[in-house]
Amino acid sequence: MDKKLKELEKIIKYNFKKSIILVRALTHKSFDNNINNEKLEFLGDRVLGLIISEKLLEKFPDEKEGIIDKKFANLVNKKTCSLIAKKINLKKFILLGSSHKKQERSADKISSDCLEAIVGAIYIDGGLKSVEKFILNFWNEYLLRSNVTMIDSKTKLQEFSLKKYKELPTYVFFKKTGPQHRPLFKTEVQIPNSKKIIGIGSSKKNAQQNAAAKLLEILNI
């Protein structure tokens, strides 16, 4: 186990003062139901959010809060954590119970959770500066990719409706026309105090975007 820990420390470029903290971060509840990484994952999620939030505000000082929030969600979600976990081959080091070792469907979530636990572990072992260095090292390429983020019409309408009315827009699909190889879909959208607006597109998704864009134009948003 010591050899594996050293190997992982080399990959993540951080040497733990107390290796027991790293062992705990790697321990899934299926391996030990009492002493595992769940609390470190809880902490790591918050620490990751703090560091990424700070860097986004520093990197995009003039950006609107809605766009910052969308960038943030993309950077801290399970998908990004899973991609980083795969990059460092984290599953090789995770301590799993026999019931989970062959369950591929849960492998990504387990690895993602473990990565957050490692963030929490580094924070406890080395403090804020150490964990910031780790996060910026492994999340940097995703931060760079977030330079250009366009909020689509459906998301923009959703944000407006939630902020103003605390309700989501309502979409109702009601018609499909045209030939099989080139169908047209019609969808209605409505938010509180608005008319029902019809959107048309080559798919249900495109019809919803079209309807949302029309309603945003009417609302001057």
DOZAMAR-96496 format. One record per residue (C-alpha): x, y, z; residue in three letters; chain. Coordinates in steps of 0.1 Angstrom, whole numbers, always signed. Layout:
       u       v       w   rest   kette
       X       Y       Z    Ala       A
...
# end
This chain:
       u       v       w   rest   kette
      +0      +0      +0    Met       A
     +29     +24      +8    Asp       A
     +42     +20     -27    Lys       A
      +8     +28     -42    Lys       A
      +5     +59     -20    Leu       A
     +39     +72     -31    Lys       A
     +29     +66     -67    Glu       A
      -3     +86     -63    Leu       A
     +15    +114     -44    Glu       A
     +39    +116     -74    Lys       A
     +10    +119     -98    Ile       A
      -9    +145     -78    Ile       A
     +23    +164     -70    Lys       A
     +16    +165     -33    Tyr       A
     +33    +146      -4    Asn       A
     +11    +140     +26    Phe       A
     +25    +147     +60    Lys       A
      +0    +122     +74    Lys       A
      -5     +94     +50    Ser       A
     -34     +81     +70    Ile       A
     -55    +111     +56    Ile       A
     -48    +100     +21    Leu       A
     -57     +64     +29    Val       A
     -90     +76     +42    Arg       A
     -96     +97     +11    Ala       A
     -92     +66     -10    Leu       A
    -114     +44     +12    Thr       A
    -149     +38      -3    His       A
    -178     +30     +22    Lys       A
    -181      -4      +6    Ser       A
    -146     -12     +19    Phe       A
    -152      +3     +54    Asp       A
    -186     +14     +64    Asn       A
    -174     +33     +94    Asn       A
    -140     +49     +84    Ile       A
    -143     +61     +48    Asn       A
    -140     +91     +25    Asn       A
    -176    +105     +27    Glu       A
    -168    +134     +51    Lys       A
    -136    +143     +32    Leu       A
    -157    +143      +0    Glu       A
    -182    +166     +17    Phe       A
    -154    +190     +27    Leu       A
    -136    +187      -7    Gly       A
    -167    +197     -26    Asp       A
    -169    +229      -6    Arg       A
    -132    +237      -8    Val       A
    -132    +230     -46    Leu       A
    -162    +254     -49    Gly       A
    -144    +281     -30    Leu       A
    -112    +279     -50    Ile       A
    -130    +277     -84    Ile       A
    -154    +306     -75    Ser       A
    -125    +328     -65    Glu       A
    -105    +320     -97    Lys       A
    -136    +326    -120    Leu       A
    -142    +361    -104    Leu       A
    -105    +369    -108    Glu       A
    -104    +356    -144    Lys       A
    -137    +372    -155    Phe       A
    -141    +404    -135    Pro       A
    -166    +419    -159    Asp       A
    -187    +388    -166    Glu       A
    -223    +387    -155    Lys       A
    -232    +365    -125    Glu       A
    -254    +342    -146    Gly       A
    -225    +333    -169    Ile       A
    -201    +329    -140    Ile       A
    -225    +306    -124    Asp       A
    -228    +285    -155    Lys       A
    -190    +283    -159    Lys       A
    -188    +273    -122    Phe       A
    -213    +245    -126    Ala       A
    -194    +231    -156    Asn       A
    -161    +231    -136    Leu       A
    -172    +215    -104    Val       A
    -197    +190    -117    Asn       A
    -193    +152    -115    Lys       A
    -185    +150    -152    Lys       A
    -154    +172    -149    Thr       A
    -143    +156    -117    Cys       A
    -147    +122    -134    Ser       A
    -125    +133    -163    Leu       A
     -98    +145    -140    Ile       A
    -100    +113    -120    Ala       A
     -95     +93    -152    Lys       A
     -66    +114    -162    Lys       A
     -47    +105    -130    Ile       A
     -61     +69    -131    Asn       A
     -76     +73     -97    Leu       A
     -96     +41     -97    Lys       A
     -63     +21     -95    Lys       A
     -58     +35     -60    Phe       A
     -94     +34     -46    Ile       A
    -101      +9     -18    Leu       A
    -133      -8     -28    Leu       A
    -154     -36     -13    Gly       A
    -159     -67     -34    Ser       A
    -195     -58     -41    Ser       A
    -184     -27     -60    His       A
    -152     -38     -78    Lys       A
    -171     -50    -109    Lys       A
    -198     -24    -111    Gln       A
    -187      -3    -141    Glu       A
    -219     +18    -140    Arg       A
    -209     +34    -107    Ser       A
    -172     +36    -114    Ala       A
    -173     +72    -126    Asp       A
    -192     +85     -96    Lys       A
    -169     +66     -72    Ile       A
    -138     +81     -88    Ser       A
    -154    +116     -89    Ser       A
    -163    +114     -52    Asp       A
    -128    +102     -44    Cys       A
    -112    +131     -62    Leu       A
    -133    +155     -41    Glu       A
    -122    +135     -10    Ala       A
     -86    +140     -20    Ile       A
     -92    +178     -23    Val       A
    -106    +177     +13    Gly       A
     -76    +156     +24    Ala       A
     -50    +180     +10    Ile       A
     -68    +209     +26    Tyr       A
     -67    +192     +60    Ile       A
     -31    +180     +56    Asp       A
     -15    +210     +39    Gly       A
     -39    +240     +42    Gly       A
     -55    +263     +16    Leu       A
     -23    +272      -4    Lys       A
     -15    +235     -10    Ser       A
     -50    +225     -21    Val       A
     -53    +257     -43    Glu       A
     -21    +246     -61    Lys       A
     -35    +211     -66    Phe       A
     -68    +223     -79    Ile       A
     -53    +249    -103    Leu       A
     -29    +223    -116    Asn       A
     -56    +198    -125    Phe       A
     -85    +221    -133    Trp       A
     -65    +247    -153    Asn       A
     -72    +233    -188    Glu       A
    -110    +234    -180    Tyr       A
    -107    +269    -166    Leu       A
     -90    +279    -199    Leu       A
    -117    +263    -219    Arg       A
    -143    +284    -201    Ser       A
    -131    +316    -218    Asn       A
    -161    +316    -241    Val       A
    -194    +305    -227    Thr       A
    -226    +313    -246    Met       A
    -258    +309    -226    Ile       A
    -284    +294    -248    Asp       A
    -319    +308    -250    Ser       A
    -335    +280    -230    Lys       A
    -311    +285    -201    Thr       A
    -314    +323    -203    Lys       A
    -352    +321    -201    Leu       A
    -350    +296    -172    Gln       A
    -327    +318    -152    Glu       A
    -350    +348    -158    Phe       A
    -381    +329    -148    Ser       A
    -366    +314    -117    Leu       A
    -352    +348    -106    Lys       A
    -384    +367    -112    Lys       A
    -411    +342    -105    Tyr       A
    -394    +313     -87    Lys       A
    -409    +290    -114    Glu       A
    -395    +271    -144    Leu       A
    -408    +278    -179    Pro       A
    -434    +254    -191    Thr       A
    -428    +236    -225    Tyr       A
    -455    +217    -242    Val       A
    -448    +197    -274    Phe       A
    -479    +196    -296    Phe       A
    -471    +189    -332    Lys       A
    -448    +172    -356    Lys       A
    -451    +178    -394    Thr       A
    -432    +173    -426    Gly       A
    -417    +142    -442    Pro       A
    -399    +115    -422    Gln       A
    -365    +126    -434    His       A
    -371    +162    -426    Arg       A
    -396    +166    -398    Pro       A
    -406    +199    -382    Leu       A
    -415    +201    -345    Phe       A
    -437    +227    -328    Lys       A
    -435    +235    -291    Thr       A
    -451    +260    -269    Glu       A
    -434    +278    -240    Val       A
    -449    +300    -213    Gln       A
    -437    +316    -181    Ile       A
    -459    +334    -155    Pro       A
    -476    +365    -169    Asn       A
    -466    +357    -205    Ser       A
    -484    +345    -236    Lys       A
    -479    +311    -250    Lys       A
    -452    +313    -276    Ile       A
    -447    +288    -304    Ile       A
    -413    +276    -315    Gly       A
    -404    +255    -346    Ile       A
    -373    +234    -351    Gly       A
    -359    +203    -367    Ser       A
    -360    +185    -333    Ser       A
    -379    +190    -301    Lys       A
    -348    +205    -285    Lys       A
    -344    +230    -314    Asn       A
    -381    +239    -312    Ala       A
    -377    +246    -275    Gln       A
    -347    +269    -281    Gln       A
    -366    +287    -309    Asn       A
    -396    +292    -286    Ala       A
    -374    +305    -258    Ala       A
    -356    +329    -281    Ala       A
    -388    +343    -293    Lys       A
    -402    +348    -258    Leu       A
    -369    +365    -247    Leu       A
    -372    +389    -276    Glu       A
    -407    +398    -267    Ile       A
    -396    +403    -231    Leu       A
    -366    +424    -243    Asn       A
    -341    +402    -224    Ile       A
# end
